[in-house]
Amino acid sequence: MCLSDRLSILLVCSTMGVVVMLCSFGRNQIENGTDVATAAPDAGTTSESRDGCGETTGSNEIERFNRFSLAPFDSSDFLSLSSQERRRIISIQGEKKNFVALEEIVLMNIEESSEAALILVQNVADDRAVDFFEKIPLDAPMWELALLSLWDRPQALVTPVLQRIVSSSGSAFVKGRIYLLCKTKGWPELLPYAVLDANDERPLFLWNADPATDTLAGAVRAYREKVKPLKESLN
């Protein structure tokens, strides 16, 4: 399933969740003989309703979620939400194309950051995508996803960033993943750095990886074998 399909499913599920919450609240008010449009909880109390799954939903929670949906994004308030509510807010910010808020969520490096990253990497312009990638900590769970998002970005924008990372990072995984991306793309700009990593046999621990390229040295060999002849043929 492609990334856009996954995002569509996430958005649909989030929207349905809000509808269930609102309908459940309204049904409870009607059963109690209260006008839904004018009902208000007593001071210091919270009205509750139950949805079809038996989950209790307070009207204060609905009001709070609606406030987050409509108000400008606030990072401290966002972190006070449950994981489910955060995912709904991320979907809403994606619909609004509020990339500033989504980027802020990504840099929080929380469980839901990857979902914000998925929306960001598919929708922002080339220069912003590269700038966004460079801000992500190398040990963040969504770093590899952000790296793969550079696949269709201009080589002239991407390779200077990759050169800076390879020259400064001590992580075998980070370097190896970059070499393998550049191998597939046929980008020769990392050849000078590849020489320095040619004998580094640290494992990369890549999922479903070819054993021949699951060390940094293996990734370097594969990169040089693919890219060096391409560069020489252009000279």
N, C-alpha and C positions, 0 to 999 in steps of 0.2 A: 504494500500500500504506500503510495507516495505521500510526501509531507503535506501537500495541500489537502489530500483526503483526510488525513489524520486531524488536521486543524478543523476541517468542516465538521467532523464527528464531534470533536470537542465543543465547538460552538453550539451545535444542535443540542447536545446533552445539557450544556449549561443553560440554554434558553428554556428547555423543557423543565429543568429543575426550578427555575424562577416561577414559571406558570403554575406548577404543582403547588408551590408554596402559597402563591396568592389565592388560587382557587380554594385550597384547603382552608385558608383563613376566612374567606368569604362564606363558605358553607357552614362553618362553625358559628359565625355571627347570625346567619339566617335561622339556624336550628334553635338558637337561644332567643329568637324574636327580636334581634337587634338590627337596626338599619346599618348595613355595611358602610354606606357612604358617610354616615355621621358618627359611627361608633368610635369611642375613645376610651382607653383604659383609665381606671382610677389612678390618682397620683400614687406613685410608689409601687404600682402593680404592673404586671405584664400579662396581657392576654395570650392564650395559647390555643393552638389547633393541632389536629393530627392529620397527616397525609395518608395516602393509601398504604404506605409501608409502615405506619404506626409511629413515624417520627414526629416529635413534638416541635412545633415552630412558633416562636413568640412573635407578636406583632411588632415589638421593638426591634427584633432581628430583621424583619422585613423592611421596616423603616430605615434601619441602619444600612441595609444592603442598597436600598433605593438611593440613599444619600451618597453612597460610594459610586453608584452608577452614574449619577448626574453631576456630582461636584468635581472640581479639579482634583487631580490625583495627589494624594498625600501619603508619603512613604511610611510615616510612623503609624498612621491609621491603618494602612494596608497590612502591616505586620501584625496588627491586633486581630485580624480576621482568621477564620478557620481556613484550612487548606482548600476546601471546596469553594468557599467564598472567594478566595484569592484567584482560583482558576476562572471563576466567572468574571471577575474584574479584569483579568488579563484578556479574556475574549472581548470584553466591551472596549478596552483600550485599543485592541487590534482593529475593531470595527471603526473606531474613531480615528485610526491611524495616528494615535498618540505615541510616536516612536520615542519621545523623550521619556515618558513614563515606562514604556517597555524596556528601554535600555537600563533605566534605574533598577527595575525589577531583576534584570539579568545580573547586574553587578552586585545585587544583594547575595548572590550565590546561595539561594535557598532551594528547597525541593521543587518549587514551581518555576524556577528561573529558566529551565530548559524549554518550557512551553512558551514563555515570552520570547526566548531566542528564536524558536521556530518561526514565529510570526515576523520578527524583525528581519531575519536573514532572507526572507522571501520578498520583502516589500521595500527595503530601503535602496537608495541609489548606490552606485559603485563606491564612490569616495567615502560615503558614510558607513558602508558595510566594512570597508577595510579599517577605518578608524575605530569602529565598534569592536572588531576582532582584536585589534591591538590593545584594547583596554581590558580584555578578559584575562584574569589570572591564569597562568599556564596549568595550574592544578585544579581549575574549576571543572565540574562535570560536563559543562556544555562547551568546553574549549574545542574539542574535536569536531563537534557539530558546526561551530563557527568557522573552523578551518575548512571544512568541506563546503561551506557556503561560498567560499572564494573560488570555487571551481569555474564558474562562468564569469568571473570578474576579469577586467583587463590585466594582462600580464605585467604591464608597466607599473600598475598600481600595487599589485600583490607582491611581486618578488622582492622589492626593497624591504618590506616588512618581514618577509620570511628570512631574508639574509640577516637582518638584525637579531631575530630570535635564535637562529642556528648559531650565530657567532657568540651569543651571550648565555644561552641556556646550558645547564649541565644535565638536563633530562634526556635520557636515551629515547624515551617514548616520544617526547615532543620533537626531537630532531628526526627520528626515524619516520614519524608520521608525515613530517614536512617533506622529507626526501621522497617518500612514496607518492605523495601528491604531485610533486614536481616531475617525478618519473613518468607518471601517467599523462601529465600535460606536456611533457617534452620541453620543460623550461631548464635551460643550461646555467642559469645564473648562480646556482649553488655548487657548481663543480669545484671552485677553489676551497670551499669549506668541506666538501666531501672527502678530500684528500686527508684532512686532519682527523676524520672519524673512521677511516677505512679499516682500522684494526680494533675497533671498539666492539667487543663481543657481548656487551650487556643485552639481555633479552628485552623485547618490546612489549610482550604480553598482549598482542593484538588478537581480537576475537576472530576465530576462523581464519587465521593467517597461514600463509604458505610457510612451512618451516624454513625455507631458504631465505626468507626475508624477515624472520621474526627475531632478528638481532639487529643492532644498529649497523654493524659491519655488513650484514646481509642486505639491509635496505640500501646502504651506500653502494654496494656492488651492483645491485639491480638498477639503481639510478644511473650510475656511470655507464653501465653496459648499454642502457637505452639512450641516454642523452648525449654522451660523448661523440658517438658516430654522427648523430644528427648535427651537432655543432660543427664537426670537422667537414661535413658535406656542404655546409653553408659558407665555409671559409674559402 
